Amino acid sequence: MSIDRDDTRVAERTGTEAGAAFAARIAEEFAPAPLTDGQRRAFDGALRERIERGRKPLRWAPALALASAAALAAFVAISWSRIPTGEDAVARSPEEAIAAAEWESELFDTDSFRLEDDLDDLPPEYAAIGGLLLGG
């Protein structure tokens, strides 16, 4: 089997005659070895058989879809079973929600304590670092 190459098209793509010569040399070096008549008939027969046989249907695809759906259903069931409902559910009134927010504001309230008092209780090295960082 021979492959007809249009050297002018290769030259146009590469822009130079040297590029065309290089492309031709690479094509020659990597060209497959010619087949004998017996090899060609065996190859053609195998190719025709493969084409006639066609593509096998994916027999495992429905099973995979079913297993995926079952795994998703199990995950959702387990996740939703952990959500407290009924008597186990904790209902908060607006007052309880505000009370919960108050301790958070106290946590970050810097007026309620003095950093300098805390620095006095530290070892001298740590107090020096704390003073540099906190400006005390």
C-alpha positions in Angstrom: 0.0 0.0 0.0 1.4 3.4 -0.9 0.5 6.8 0.4 0.4 9.6 -2.0 1.7 12.8 -0.5 1.2 16.2 -1.9 4.6 17.8 -1.3 3.4 21.2 -2.4 0.8 21.2 0.4 3.4 20.2 3.0 5.7 23.0 1.7 2.8 25.5 2.0 2.2 24.4 5.6 5.8 24.5 6.7 6.7 27.5 4.6 10.0 26.2 3.3 11.3 23.4 1.1 13.5 22.3 3.9 10.4 21.8 6.0 8.8 19.8 3.2 11.9 17.6 2.9 12.0 17.1 6.7 8.3 16.1 6.7 8.9 13.6 3.8 11.9 12.1 5.6 9.9 11.6 8.8 7.0 10.0 6.9 9.4 7.6 5.2 11.2 6.7 8.4 8.0 6.0 10.4 6.0 4.3 7.6 4.9 0.8 8.4 6.5 -2.2 6.7 4.6 -3.4 3.7 2.4 -6.5 4.3 2.6 -9.7 2.4 -0.5 -11.0 0.6 -1.3 -13.4 3.5 -0.9 -10.7 6.1 -3.1 -8.4 4.2 -5.8 -11.0 3.8 -5.7 -11.8 7.5 -5.8 -8.2 8.4 -8.7 -7.5 6.1 -10.6 -10.5 7.4 -10.1 -9.5 11.0 -11.2 -5.9 10.2 -14.3 -7.1 8.4 -15.2 -9.4 11.2 -14.8 -6.6 13.7 -16.9 -4.2 11.7 -19.7 -6.8 11.2 -19.7 -7.8 14.8 -20.2 -4.1 15.8 -19.9 -2.6 19.1 -21.0 -4.6 22.2 -23.7 -3.1 24.3 -22.6 -2.1 27.7 -24.3 -4.8 29.8 -22.9 -3.5 33.1 -24.3 0.0 32.6 -27.8 -0.7 34.1 -26.3 -2.5 37.0 -23.9 0.4 37.7 -26.8 2.9 37.5 -28.8 0.8 39.9 -25.9 0.4 42.4 -25.3 4.2 42.2 -28.9 5.0 42.9 -29.0 2.5 45.8 -25.8 4.1 47.3 -27.3 7.6 47.0 -30.5 6.5 48.6 -28.6 4.9 51.5 -26.5 8.0 51.9 -29.6 10.3 52.0 -31.4 7.9 54.4 -28.5 7.8 56.8 -27.9 11.6 56.6 -31.6 12.4 57.2 -31.8 10.0 60.1 -29.3 12.1 62.0 -31.5 15.2 61.9 -33.4 15.4 65.2 -37.2 15.4 64.9 -40.1 15.4 67.2 -39.2 15.4 70.9 -35.5 15.2 70.2 -35.6 18.4 68.2 -34.5 21.5 70.1 -36.8 24.4 69.5 -35.3 27.8 70.2 -37.4 30.9 70.9 -36.1 34.3 69.7 -35.1 35.1 73.3 -32.9 32.0 73.5 -31.3 32.9 70.2 -30.5 36.4 71.5 -29.1 34.9 74.7 -26.9 32.6 72.7 -25.6 35.6 70.7 -24.8 37.6 73.9 -22.0 35.2 75.0 -20.5 35.5 71.6 -20.4 39.3 71.8 -18.9 39.0 75.3 -16.2 36.7 73.9 -15.0 39.5 71.5 -15.6 42.4 73.8 -12.2 43.9 74.5 -13.4 46.5 77.0 -14.2 43.8 79.7 -10.6 42.9 80.2 -7.2 44.6 80.0 -4.4 43.0 78.0 -1.8 44.6 80.2 -2.9 42.7 83.2 -2.6 39.5 81.4 0.9 40.4 80.2 2.1 40.8 83.8 1.4 37.2 84.5 3.5 35.9 81.7 7.2 35.0 81.8 9.4 38.0 80.8 10.2 36.7 77.3 6.6 36.1 76.5 5.5 39.4 78.0 8.1 41.2 75.8 6.7 39.5 72.7 3.1 40.1 73.8 3.9 43.8 74.4 5.4 44.1 70.9 2.4 42.4 69.3 -0.3 44.0 71.4 1.3 47.4 71.7 1.4 47.2 75.5 
